[in-house]
Amino acid sequence: MLPRGSFSRCLAVAGLALTLGGVAQAAPDGSSPVGSGNVTVADPTVPRPQGQPCAVQLFSDDTFNDYSPRPFQYTPPAGCGTRWSKVVLEGDFSITAGVQYDRTATVFLGGVNLYFGTTQEPGSTEGRNWHIERDLTDYSALFRRAGTGQAFIGNIVNSIYTGVLHGSARLLFYPASVVAPAPRVPDAVYPLGSDPVGSTVTLNNSSSQMAATLTLPANVERAYLDVFTQSQSNDEFWYVCVPDQYAAEAQECGGGNFREAEVSIDGQPAGVAPVYPWIYTGGVDLYIWKPTPGVQTLNFMPYRVDLTPFAGMLSNGSPHTVAVSVQGANSYFSATASLLVYQDQGAKQVSGALLRNTLVGQSPTPTIGSTLQQDSSGNVNGAVTTNLSRHFVIEGYVDTSHGRVTTTVDQTVGFADTQSFAITATDYHQITDQLTSVEGVSRSRIGRFLSGEFKARFRYPLHVDSDQVTESNGDYSILTKIKQGYDQHTGLSLGGFPLYSADVHNHVAGSDTLVLNSSFHILSHSGQQATQDFAFHDSLGSCYRGSVSSANNLVTAYRIGQDCPGGQNRVLWFSHPDGSPYLGDSLLPW
């Protein structure tokens, strides 16, 4: 029997030999991609206000064929002011035909991450190209000064791995206007990590930390941390692993499958960031992701942690260490994070304190259970369960120029995973059912008046069904079915009255059957089919619907907007239909 964990690693290499595909772009000009094998997604682009933006090219048609970063110089846009209604990063990437792995891609400026994602694998005779966007309006303070940045896509090109990556990226600045005013954005952005230009930090185990020791301004009134944690190497398939004590019996990778990012300030627990189970385009079964990759595969979204209860402490003039670790990391996770700070414009110095923190003392240690049983013939049946739920409240206050502001972060984080196994001499069947969830609310009070309330709910469902059969001739037939989702609900209230709410749903499902020989080389694949459904709506009437379907690695259906009123997508320019974090600060009264 071929161990399941070993198969996951072998497949990434074996799968490079056979590829189907086409050359069509994901319909940027409104044409239909049906019949194409090129990258096609249902994700929305970042909505924009009307008007002509100022553009700053970061890099243009750079070639990525080694492990050296590609530096660039940034200069703020001329004649465009320093306050913008929207700032958008646009990136266009491509890979030539041939053989190549999926690669991690990042763009940094002044140590701050602007983009984090992975690349599409190429076809053996046809290349691939794709487009990404990220709303960076909250990072406006970073763009008001010149700086040095770099793009990095580590890639090997030789006689075996022949696919060459190319990329371009630019920033678009939309000037503020009466109809599209500039929102109140953070006054400063600080990267976590020691590289002044920018790179990810490797977290090999639960004790590894990405940290920055900062002396912040003396008038911090709010603070947030945007966190990315991406699985790599042995951790790439963390979501199908089992605790070490069951690894041999289940013939699966050890190390467990609970992963969670822990945020601390001066060693004190300060928040939690869930880890999304991103699946890359060479992951599990590479044909499932042609032409449509998994949820956020090419363009990760950060998770925003509210650190405002610590604002008073952060303003006391002393250096403070903000750190991120990944509980359960098993060699390894790549991480980056950015601290966003709002300052009190009416005071040079504020004071405050942390009032309570019930996250302290709550260990992120899941409960493990097992019903695995092995009979006299060596057959194994049963399941391994991993569960953890924590509720915590963190509260602190800041005495500002507009009064004492008390912020309470009340949050419940959950993780539930069941790994089911049915193993015989000729059949290895594993089913992964996993749900990561977060539900919380941040409340701000000025005195006794409830000034603002921000609710957020996230659900990351994942289902992986892999049935590996050993044929009579020694070949392996592997049927894989995968479903993954990203569900987000956010809501903003002012003075106790609901003001705005939004929902994002991004779901991808696919299946494929691989046939490998005894040397793990792919002989064929069949039955590939996949769908992506993306939906967004908000309480102000925005609606976005998109879907794409494929069979045999060609797009068979593509629908954009038909399921919205009037058969057309209508999205307000300030909304976040892609699921990127927002704060609603342009609407807050203080």
C-alpha positions as CSV (number, residue, x, y, z in Angstrom):
1,M,0.0,0.0,0.0
2,L,1.3,3.4,-1.0
3,P,1.2,5.7,2.1
4,R,-1.2,8.6,1.5
5,G,1.1,11.2,2.8
6,S,3.9,10.0,0.5
7,F,1.5,10.2,-2.4
8,S,0.7,13.8,-1.8
9,R,4.4,14.7,-2.2
10,C,5.1,12.4,-5.1
11,L,2.1,13.7,-7.1
12,A,3.6,17.2,-7.2
13,V,6.5,15.8,-9.2
14,A,4.8,13.1,-11.2
15,G,2.0,15.4,-12.3
16,L,4.3,17.7,-14.3
17,A,4.4,15.4,-17.3
18,L,0.8,15.5,-18.6
19,T,-1.2,18.6,-19.1
20,L,-4.3,19.7,-21.0
21,G,-5.2,23.3,-21.7
22,G,-5.8,26.3,-23.9
23,V,-4.8,29.9,-24.2
24,A,-7.9,32.0,-23.5
25,Q,-7.7,34.8,-20.8
26,A,-10.5,34.9,-18.1
27,A,-12.6,37.1,-20.4
28,P,-11.2,40.5,-19.4
29,D,-12.8,42.1,-22.5
30,G,-16.2,40.6,-21.9
31,S,-15.8,37.8,-24.3
32,S,-16.7,34.3,-23.3
33,P,-13.9,31.9,-22.2
34,V,-16.1,28.8,-22.9
35,G,-13.9,26.3,-24.7
36,S,-10.7,27.8,-23.3
37,G,-8.2,26.0,-21.0
38,N,-6.6,29.1,-19.7
39,V,-7.0,30.4,-16.2
40,T,-10.7,31.3,-15.7
41,V,-12.1,32.4,-12.3
42,A,-15.4,33.8,-11.1
43,D,-13.8,36.2,-8.6
44,P,-14.8,39.9,-8.7
45,T,-12.3,42.6,-9.4
46,V,-11.8,45.4,-7.0
47,P,-14.6,48.0,-7.5
48,R,-13.5,51.5,-8.3
49,P,-14.9,55.0,-8.2
50,Q,-15.5,56.9,-11.4
51,G,-12.6,59.0,-12.7
52,Q,-9.2,58.6,-14.2
53,P,-6.6,57.1,-11.7
54,C,-3.0,58.0,-11.5
55,A,-0.8,54.9,-12.3
56,V,2.6,54.0,-10.9
57,Q,4.3,51.0,-12.5
58,L,6.2,48.9,-9.9
59,F,7.7,46.5,-12.4
60,S,7.1,45.5,-16.0
61,D,7.4,42.1,-17.6
62,D,10.1,40.9,-15.2
63,T,11.3,37.4,-15.8
64,F,11.3,35.0,-12.8
65,N,13.7,32.1,-13.6
66,D,15.8,31.8,-10.4
67,Y,15.6,32.5,-6.7
68,S,16.7,36.1,-6.8
69,P,14.3,38.9,-5.9
70,R,13.5,41.5,-8.5
71,P,13.9,45.0,-6.8
72,F,12.1,48.1,-7.9
73,Q,11.9,51.7,-6.8
74,Y,8.6,53.4,-5.9
75,T,7.8,57.1,-6.2
76,P,4.4,58.5,-5.2
77,P,2.2,59.6,-8.1
78,A,2.8,63.1,-9.3
79,G,-0.1,65.6,-9.4
80,C,-2.5,63.2,-7.7
81,G,-2.5,64.5,-4.1
82,T,-1.8,62.5,-1.0
83,R,-5.4,61.4,-0.2
84,W,-7.1,58.9,-2.4
85,S,-10.5,57.4,-2.5
86,K,-9.1,54.1,-3.6
87,V,-5.7,52.5,-4.1
88,V,-5.6,49.3,-6.1
89,L,-2.8,46.9,-6.9
90,E,-3.1,45.2,-10.3
91,G,-0.8,42.4,-11.3
92,D,-0.5,40.3,-14.5
93,F,1.4,37.1,-14.6
94,S,2.1,34.4,-17.1
95,I,4.1,31.2,-17.5
96,T,5.4,29.7,-20.7
97,A,4.5,26.2,-21.9
98,G,6.5,23.4,-20.4
99,V,7.0,21.7,-17.0
100,Q,7.0,23.7,-13.8
101,Y,5.8,23.6,-10.2
102,D,3.4,26.0,-8.7
103,R,5.4,28.8,-7.1
104,T,4.8,31.2,-4.3
105,A,4.6,34.9,-5.4
106,T,5.0,38.0,-3.3
107,V,5.4,41.8,-3.8
108,F,6.7,44.0,-0.9
109,L,7.3,47.7,-0.5
110,G,9.3,49.0,2.4
111,G,9.0,45.7,4.1
112,V,5.2,45.8,3.8
113,N,3.4,43.1,1.9
114,L,1.3,44.2,-1.1
115,Y,0.6,40.8,-2.7
116,F,0.8,37.2,-1.6
117,G,-0.3,34.2,-3.7
118,T,0.9,31.3,-5.8
119,T,1.2,30.7,-9.5
120,Q,-0.7,28.5,-12.0
121,E,1.1,25.5,-13.4
122,P,1.7,25.5,-17.2
123,G,0.5,23.2,-19.9
124,S,3.1,21.0,-21.7
125,T,2.4,22.8,-25.0
126,E,0.6,26.0,-23.9
127,G,1.3,28.7,-21.4
128,R,-1.1,30.3,-18.9
129,N,-1.8,33.9,-17.9
130,W,-3.8,35.4,-15.1
131,H,-4.7,38.7,-13.4
132,I,-4.8,39.6,-9.7
133,E,-6.0,42.7,-7.8
134,R,-5.8,43.8,-4.2
135,D,-7.5,46.7,-2.4
136,L,-4.7,48.6,-0.7
137,T,-6.5,51.7,0.3
138,D,-5.9,51.1,4.0
139,Y,-2.1,51.2,3.2
140,S,-2.3,54.7,1.8
141,A,0.2,56.0,4.4
142,L,2.8,53.7,2.9
143,F,2.4,55.2,-0.6
144,R,2.9,58.8,0.4
145,R,6.7,58.5,0.4
146,A,9.2,57.0,-1.9
147,G,10.6,53.6,-1.2
148,T,12.3,50.4,-2.3
149,G,10.4,47.2,-3.0
150,Q,10.8,43.8,-4.5
151,A,8.9,41.1,-6.3
152,F,9.8,37.5,-5.6
153,I,8.8,34.3,-7.3
154,G,11.4,31.7,-6.6
155,N,11.7,29.5,-9.7
156,I,14.0,26.9,-11.1
157,V,14.4,26.7,-14.9
158,N,16.6,24.0,-16.4
159,S,16.4,21.1,-18.8
160,I,13.6,19.4,-16.7
161,Y,11.6,22.4,-15.3
162,T,11.2,24.6,-18.3
163,G,8.3,26.9,-17.5
164,V,9.4,30.6,-17.2
165,L,7.3,33.0,-15.2
166,H,6.8,36.7,-16.1
167,G,5.0,39.4,-14.2
168,S,4.0,43.0,-14.1
169,A,2.4,45.1,-11.4
170,R,1.2,48.7,-10.9
171,L,-0.6,50.8,-8.4
172,L,-3.7,52.8,-9.3
173,F,-4.6,55.9,-7.3
174,Y,-8.1,57.3,-7.5
175,P,-8.1,60.9,-6.5
176,A,-10.7,61.9,-3.8
177,S,-13.8,63.7,-5.0
178,V,-17.1,64.9,-3.7
179,V,-18.8,61.6,-4.8
180,A,-15.9,59.4,-3.8
181,P,-14.3,61.0,-0.7
182,A,-11.1,59.6,0.8
183,P,-11.9,57.3,3.7
184,R,-10.1,57.7,7.0
185,V,-7.2,55.3,6.7
186,P,-4.5,54.2,9.1
187,D,-1.9,56.9,9.8
188,A,1.0,54.4,9.7
189,V,1.8,50.9,8.5
190,Y,4.5,48.8,10.1
191,P,5.8,45.5,8.8
192,L,6.5,42.5,11.0
193,G,9.8,40.9,9.9
194,S,13.4,42.1,9.8
195,D,13.9,42.6,6.1
196,P,13.6,46.4,5.4
197,V,12.6,45.7,1.7
198,G,10.4,42.8,2.3
199,S,10.1,39.0,2.5
200,T,8.2,36.3,4.2
201,V,9.3,34.8,7.5
202,T,9.7,31.0,7.9
203,L,7.9,29.5,10.9
204,N,9.2,25.9,11.3
205,N,7.3,24.9,14.5
206,S,4.9,26.2,17.1
207,S,7.7,28.1,18.9
208,S,8.9,29.9,15.8
209,Q,7.9,33.6,15.7
210,M,7.6,36.4,13.2
211,A,8.2,39.5,15.3
212,A,8.9,43.2,15.3
213,T,9.9,45.4,18.3
214,L,8.4,48.8,17.7
215,T,8.3,52.1,19.5
216,L,5.0,53.5,18.2
217,P,3.7,57.1,18.3
218,A,2.4,58.3,21.7
219,N,-1.1,58.8,20.4
220,V,-2.3,55.5,19.0
221,E,-6.0,55.1,19.4
222,R,-6.7,52.0,17.2
223,A,-4.5,49.2,15.9
224,Y,-5.0,46.2,13.6
225,L,-2.8,43.4,12.2
226,D,-3.2,42.0,8.7
227,V,-1.9,38.4,8.8
228,F,-0.9,35.9,6.1
229,T,0.2,32.4,7.0
230,Q,0.9,30.1,4.1
231,S,1.7,26.4,4.4
232,Q,4.9,25.1,2.7
233,S,7.0,21.9,2.4
234,N,5.9,19.2,4.9
235,D,3.1,21.5,5.9
236,E,1.6,21.9,2.4
237,F,-1.0,19.2,3.0
238,W,-1.4,19.8,6.7
239,Y,-5.2,19.5,6.4
240,V,-5.1,15.8,5.8
241,C,-2.5,14.9,8.4
242,V,-3.2,13.1,11.7
243,P,-1.6,13.2,15.2
244,D,1.7,11.4,15.3
245,Q,0.3,8.5,17.4
246,Y,-2.0,7.5,14.5
247,A,0.2,8.2,11.5
248,A,1.5,4.7,11.1
249,E,-1.9,3.0,11.5
250,A,-3.6,5.5,9.2
251,Q,-0.6,5.5,6.8
252,E,-0.8,9.3,6.7
253,C,1.5,12.3,7.5
254,G,1.9,13.0,11.2
255,G,2.0,16.3,13.0
256,G,-1.8,16.7,13.3
257,N,-4.1,18.9,11.3
258,F,-4.8,21.8,13.7
259,R,-3.2,25.0,12.6
260,E,-3.9,28.5,14.0
261,A,-2.0,31.7,14.0
262,E,-1.4,33.2,17.4
263,V,-0.8,36.9,17.8
264,S,1.0,38.3,20.9
265,I,2.1,41.6,22.3
266,D,5.1,41.5,24.6
267,G,4.5,37.8,25.0
268,Q,0.9,38.2,26.1
269,P,-1.8,36.5,23.8
270,A,-3.5,39.3,21.9
271,G,-5.6,37.6,19.2
272,V,-6.1,34.7,16.8
273,A,-5.9,34.5,13.0
274,P,-7.4,31.3,11.5
275,V,-5.3,29.5,8.8
276,Y,-7.0,29.1,5.5
277,P,-6.5,25.7,3.8
278,W,-5.3,27.0,0.5
279,I,-4.7,24.3,-2.1
280,Y,-2.1,25.2,-4.8
281,T,-2.4,24.3,-8.5
282,G,-0.2,21.3,-8.1
283,G,-1.9,20.1,-4.9
284,V,-3.6,16.8,-4.3
285,D,-4.7,16.3,-8.0
286,L,-3.3,19.0,-10.3
287,Y,-5.9,18.4,-13.0
288,I,-8.8,19.5,-10.8
289,W,-7.3,23.1,-10.9
290,K,-7.1,23.4,-14.6
291,P,-8.5,25.9,-15.7
292,T,-10.0,27.1,-12.4
293,P,-7.7,27.1,-9.3
294,G,-9.0,26.7,-5.7
295,V,-10.3,29.4,-3.4
296,Q,-7.9,32.4,-3.4
297,T,-5.1,30.2,-4.7
298,L,-3.6,32.9,-6.9
299,N,-4.4,35.8,-4.6
300,F,-4.6,35.3,-0.9
301,M,-6.7,37.5,1.4
302,P,-5.2,38.5,4.8
303,Y,-7.1,38.1,8.0
304,R,-7.4,41.2,10.1
305,V,-6.9,41.0,13.9
306,D,-8.3,43.9,16.0
307,L,-5.6,44.9,18.5
308,T,-7.3,48.2,19.6
309,P,-7.7,47.1,23.3
310,F,-3.9,47.3,23.5
311,A,-3.8,50.9,22.0
312,G,-3.2,52.6,25.4
313,M,-0.4,50.3,26.2
314,L,1.2,50.7,22.8
315,S,1.2,54.5,23.2
316,N,3.3,54.6,26.4
317,G,6.6,55.4,24.7
318,S,8.2,52.0,25.4
319,P,9.2,49.5,22.7
320,H,6.7,46.7,22.3
321,T,7.1,43.4,20.5
322,V,4.3,42.3,18.2
323,A,4.6,38.6,17.2
324,V,2.9,35.9,15.2
325,S,3.3,32.2,15.5
326,V,1.5,29.2,14.0
327,Q,0.3,26.6,16.4
328,G,1.0,23.1,15.0
329,A,3.5,24.3,12.4
330,N,5.4,21.3,11.2
331,S,8.1,22.6,8.8
332,Y,6.9,25.0,7.7
333,F,4.7,28.1,7.2
334,S,5.7,31.3,5.4
335,A,4.2,34.3,7.1
336,T,3.9,38.1,6.8
337,A,1.9,40.7,8.6
338,S,1.4,44.4,8.7
339,L,0.4,46.5,11.7
340,L,-2.1,49.3,10.9
341,V,-2.2,52.2,13.3
342,Y,-4.7,55.0,13.7
343,Q,-3.5,58.1,15.7
344,D,-5.5,60.7,17.6
345,Q,-5.2,63.8,15.5
346,G,-6.3,66.0,18.4
347,A,-3.7,64.9,20.9
348,K,0.1,64.2,20.8
349,Q,-0.1,61.9,23.8
350,V,-2.8,59.5,24.9
351,S,-3.0,57.2,27.8
352,G,-4.9,54.0,28.6
353,A,-4.7,50.4,29.8
354,L,-5.7,46.9,29.1
355,L,-8.7,46.0,31.4
356,R,-9.1,42.3,30.8
357,N,-7.8,39.5,28.6
358,T,-9.4,36.1,28.9
359,L,-7.3,34.7,26.1
360,V,-4.5,34.5,28.5
361,G,-4.3,30.9,29.9
362,Q,-6.4,29.4,27.1
363,S,-4.0,27.0,25.5
364,P,-4.5,26.3,21.8
365,T,-4.4,22.6,22.4
366,P,-7.1,20.6,20.6
367,T,-8.9,17.5,21.9
368,I,-8.0,14.4,19.9
369,G,-10.2,11.3,19.6
370,S,-9.9,8.1,17.6
371,T,-12.1,5.2,16.6
372,L,-9.5,3.5,14.4
373,Q,-9.6,-0.3,14.6
374,Q,-7.5,-2.9,12.8
375,D,-8.8,-6.4,12.2
376,S,-6.9,-9.6,11.9
377,S,-6.4,-9.2,8.2
378,G,-4.8,-5.8,8.7
379,N,-7.7,-3.8,7.4
380,V,-8.1,-0.4,9.2
381,N,-11.4,1.4,9.7
382,G,-12.5,4.4,11.8
383,A,-11.8,8.1,12.2
384,V,-9.5,10.5,14.0
385,T,-11.2,13.7,15.3
386,T,-9.5,17.0,16.2
387,N,-11.6,19.7,17.9
388,L,-11.0,23.0,19.6
389,S,-13.2,25.9,20.5
390,R,-12.2,29.0,22.5
391,H,-14.2,32.0,23.5
392,F,-12.3,35.1,24.8
393,V,-12.8,38.8,25.6
394,I,-10.1,41.4,25.4
395,E,-10.9,44.9,26.6
396,G,-8.9,48.1,26.9
397,Y,-9.4,51.9,26.9
398,V,-7.7,55.0,25.6
399,D,-8.2,58.5,26.9
400,T,-8.3,60.5,23.7
401,S,-9.0,64.1,22.7
402,H,-12.7,63.0,22.1
403,G,-13.1,61.2,25.4
404,R,-12.3,57.9,26.9
405,V,-12.8,55.2,24.2
406,T,-13.2,51.6,25.5
407,T,-12.9,48.8,23.0
408,T,-14.0,45.2,23.6
409,V,-13.1,42.4,21.3
410,D,-15.4,39.4,21.9
411,Q,-14.6,36.4,19.8
412,T,-15.2,32.6,19.5
413,V,-12.8,30.6,17.3
414,G,-13.5,27.0,16.4
415,F,-11.8,24.1,14.6
416,A,-13.4,20.7,13.9
417,D,-11.8,18.0,11.8
418,T,-12.7,14.4,11.1
419,Q,-10.3,12.1,9.2
420,S,-12.2,8.9,8.2
421,F,-10.3,5.9,6.9
422,A,-11.2,2.6,5.2
423,I,-8.0,0.8,4.4
424,T,-7.5,-2.7,2.9
425,A,-4.7,-4.4,1.0
426,T,-5.9,-2.9,-2.3
427,D,-8.0,0.1,-1.3
428,Y,-7.0,3.3,0.6
429,H,-10.0,5.6,1.2
430,Q,-9.6,8.8,3.2
431,I,-12.2,11.5,3.8
432,T,-11.3,14.8,5.3
433,D,-14.1,17.0,6.7
434,Q,-12.9,20.2,8.3
435,L,-14.4,23.4,9.4
436,T,-12.5,26.5,10.7
437,S,-14.8,29.1,12.1
438,V,-14.6,32.6,13.7
439,E,-17.4,34.6,15.1
440,G,-16.8,37.9,16.9
441,V,-17.7,41.5,17.5
442,S,-15.6,44.6,18.3
443,R,-17.4,47.3,20.3
444,S,-16.3,50.8,20.9
445,R,-17.7,53.1,23.6
446,I,-17.1,56.7,24.2
447,G,-18.0,56.9,27.9
448,R,-21.2,54.9,28.1
449,F,-22.3,55.6,24.5
450,L,-21.9,52.7,22.1
451,S,-20.2,54.5,19.2
452,G,-19.4,51.6,16.9
453,E,-19.9,47.9,16.6
454,F,-18.2,45.7,14.0
455,K,-19.3,42.1,13.6
456,A,-17.5,39.5,11.6
457,R,-18.2,35.8,10.9
458,F,-15.9,33.5,8.9
459,R,-16.3,29.9,7.9
460,Y,-13.7,27.8,6.0
461,P,-15.3,24.4,5.1
462,L,-13.1,21.8,3.4
463,H,-14.0,18.3,2.2
464,V,-11.4,16.1,0.6
465,D,-12.3,12.5,-0.5
466,S,-9.5,10.4,-1.9
467,D,-10.0,6.8,-2.9
468,Q,-6.8,5.0,-4.0
469,V,-7.2,1.5,-5.5
470,T,-4.3,-0.8,-6.4
471,E,-5.2,-2.4,-9.8
472,S,-4.3,-6.0,-10.6
473,N,-1.5,-4.9,-12.9
474,G,0.2,-2.8,-10.1
475,D,-1.1,0.6,-11.3
476,Y,-2.9,2.9,-8.9
477,S,-6.2,4.5,-9.7
478,I,-7.0,7.5,-7.5
479,L,-10.4,9.2,-7.5
480,T,-10.3,12.6,-5.7
481,K,-13.2,14.8,-4.9
482,I,-12.7,18.2,-3.2
483,K,-14.9,21.0,-2.0
484,Q,-13.7,24.1,-0.3
485,G,-15.3,27.4,0.7
486,Y,-14.8,30.8,2.1
487,D,-17.8,32.4,3.8
488,Q,-17.7,35.8,5.3
489,H,-20.4,38.0,7.0
490,T,-19.6,41.5,8.3
491,G,-21.8,44.1,9.8
492,L,-21.2,47.7,11.0
493,S,-23.5,49.5,13.5
494,L,-23.3,53.1,14.8
495,G,-24.9,54.2,18.0
496,G,-26.7,50.8,18.1
497,F,-28.3,51.2,14.7
498,P,-27.3,48.8,11.8
499,L,-25.5,50.8,9.1
500,Y,-24.0,48.3,6.7
501,S,-23.6,44.6,6.2
502,A,-22.1,42.4,3.6
503,D,-21.8,38.7,2.7
504,V,-19.1,36.9,0.6
505,H,-19.4,33.3,-0.5
506,N,-16.7,31.7,-2.6
507,H,-17.0,27.9,-3.2
508,V,-15.0,25.6,-5.5
509,A,-15.7,21.9,-6.1
510,G,-14.0,19.5,-8.4
511,S,-13.1,15.9,-9.0
512,D,-10.7,13.8,-11.2
513,T,-9.4,10.3,-11.5
514,L,-5.7,9.7,-11.9
515,V,-3.9,6.5,-13.0
516,L,-0.3,6.1,-12.0
517,N,2.2,3.3,-12.5
518,S,4.2,1.6,-9.8
519,S,6.9,4.3,-10.2
520,F,4.2,7.0,-9.5
521,H,4.3,8.4,-13.0
522,I,0.9,9.6,-14.2
523,L,-0.3,7.5,-17.1
524,S,-3.7,9.2,-17.6
525,H,-6.5,11.1,-16.0
526,S,-10.2,11.2,-16.7
527,G,-13.5,12.6,-15.6
528,Q,-12.1,16.1,-14.6
529,Q,-14.9,18.5,-13.7
530,A,-15.0,21.6,-11.5
531,T,-17.2,24.5,-10.6
532,Q,-16.6,27.8,-8.9
533,D,-19.5,29.9,-7.5
534,F,-18.9,33.4,-6.2
535,A,-21.6,35.5,-4.6
536,F,-21.5,38.9,-2.9
537,H,-24.3,41.2,-1.7
538,D,-24.6,44.0,0.8
539,S,-27.3,45.9,2.6
540,L,-27.0,48.9,0.2
541,G,-28.0,46.9,-2.9
542,S,-24.7,45.7,-4.2
543,C,-24.9,42.3,-6.0
544,Y,-22.2,40.2,-7.6
545,R,-22.7,36.7,-9.0
546,G,-20.1,34.7,-10.9
547,S,-19.7,31.1,-11.8
548,V,-17.5,29.0,-14.0
549,S,-17.7,25.3,-14.8
550,S,-15.2,23.0,-16.6
551,A,-14.9,19.4,-17.9
552,N,-11.9,17.7,-19.3
553,N,-9.9,20.8,-18.4
554,L,-11.8,23.2,-20.7
555,V,-14.3,25.8,-19.6
556,T,-17.9,24.6,-20.3
557,A,-19.9,27.4,-18.7
558,Y,-19.3,31.0,-17.6
559,R,-21.9,33.2,-16.0
560,I,-21.3,36.7,-14.7
561,G,-24.1,38.9,-13.3
562,Q,-27.1,36.9,-14.6
563,D,-28.3,36.0,-11.1
564,C,-28.3,39.6,-9.9
565,P,-31.3,42.0,-10.3
566,G,-31.6,43.0,-13.9
567,G,-29.1,40.3,-14.9
568,Q,-26.1,42.6,-14.2
569,N,-23.5,42.9,-11.4
570,R,-23.8,46.2,-9.5
571,V,-21.2,46.8,-6.8
572,L,-20.6,50.0,-4.9
573,W,-17.1,51.4,-5.4
574,F,-16.3,51.3,-1.7
575,S,-17.4,47.7,-1.0
576,H,-15.2,44.7,-0.7
577,P,-16.8,41.9,-2.8
578,D,-13.6,39.9,-2.8
579,G,-13.6,39.3,0.9
580,S,-10.7,41.6,1.7
581,P,-10.8,43.2,5.1
582,Y,-12.4,46.6,5.7
583,L,-13.2,48.8,8.8
584,G,-15.9,51.2,7.6
585,D,-13.8,54.1,9.0
586,S,-15.1,56.6,6.5
587,L,-18.5,56.2,8.2
588,L,-17.4,56.4,11.8
589,P,-18.2,59.6,13.7
590,W,-14.9,59.8,15.5
